[in-house]
Amino acid sequence: MRQMKTNQSGTIVSVNVTGELGRRIRDMGLTQGTPVTVQGRAPLRDPVALRVRGFTLSLRNSEADYIDVEVE
């Protein structure tokens, strides 16, 4: 997910983390098959703003590294 550009869309293929962080990511709605769009990035490129399930979500790059996305 970190490699995606602004306004680029894709579908989550997998979330590759377990434990507390994995649960938190999934609780935010980032699950397999969910469409996501990168809305923008902070000036230093961290965090990233995502459009997911009708709301905007901010995610650190260290968290985004665990999410595999198939880009459209």
C-alpha positions as CSV (number, residue, x, y, z in Angstrom):
1,M,0.0,0.0,0.0
2,R,2.9,2.4,0.7
3,Q,3.8,2.5,-3.0
4,M,0.3,3.7,-4.1
5,K,0.0,7.2,-5.5
6,T,-2.6,9.8,-4.6
7,N,-6.0,9.1,-6.2
8,Q,-4.9,5.5,-7.0
9,S,-7.4,2.8,-6.1
10,G,-7.2,-0.9,-5.4
11,T,-8.6,-3.8,-3.5
12,I,-7.0,-5.3,-0.3
13,V,-5.7,-8.7,-1.0
14,S,-4.4,-9.5,2.5
15,V,-3.4,-8.1,5.8
16,N,-0.1,-9.7,6.9
17,V,0.1,-9.1,10.6
18,T,-1.3,-10.8,13.6
19,G,-1.8,-9.9,17.3
20,E,-3.0,-6.5,18.5
21,L,-1.9,-4.5,15.4
22,G,-3.6,-7.0,13.1
23,R,-6.8,-6.8,15.1
24,R,-6.7,-3.0,15.1
25,I,-6.2,-2.8,11.3
26,R,-9.1,-5.2,10.7
27,D,-11.3,-3.3,13.2
28,M,-10.8,-0.2,11.1
29,G,-12.4,-2.0,8.2
30,L,-9.3,-2.9,6.3
31,T,-10.1,-6.5,5.4
32,Q,-9.6,-8.7,2.4
33,G,-11.7,-7.6,-0.6
34,T,-12.2,-4.1,0.6
35,P,-11.7,-1.3,-2.1
36,V,-9.4,1.5,-1.0
37,T,-8.4,4.8,-2.6
38,V,-5.3,6.9,-1.5
39,Q,-6.7,10.4,-0.9
40,G,-3.4,12.1,0.0
41,R,-0.2,12.1,2.1
42,A,1.2,14.3,4.7
43,P,4.2,16.6,3.6
44,L,6.8,14.0,4.8
45,R,4.7,11.2,3.2
46,D,3.6,9.8,6.5
47,P,0.7,9.2,7.3
48,V,-1.4,8.4,4.3
49,A,-5.1,9.3,4.0
50,L,-7.3,6.5,2.7
51,R,-10.9,6.4,1.5
52,V,-12.4,3.2,2.8
53,R,-16.1,2.1,3.2
54,G,-17.3,5.7,2.8
55,F,-15.0,7.4,5.3
56,T,-11.5,8.8,5.4
57,L,-8.9,6.9,7.5
58,S,-5.3,8.0,8.3
59,L,-2.7,5.2,8.5
60,R,1.0,5.3,9.3
61,N,3.3,3.9,6.7
62,S,4.6,1.3,9.2
63,E,1.0,0.0,9.4
64,A,0.4,0.2,5.7
65,D,3.4,-2.0,5.0
66,Y,1.4,-5.0,6.3
67,I,-1.4,-4.5,3.8
68,D,-1.2,-5.9,0.3
69,V,-3.3,-4.2,-2.3
70,E,-4.0,-5.1,-5.9
71,V,-4.0,-1.8,-7.8
72,E,-6.6,-1.2,-10.5
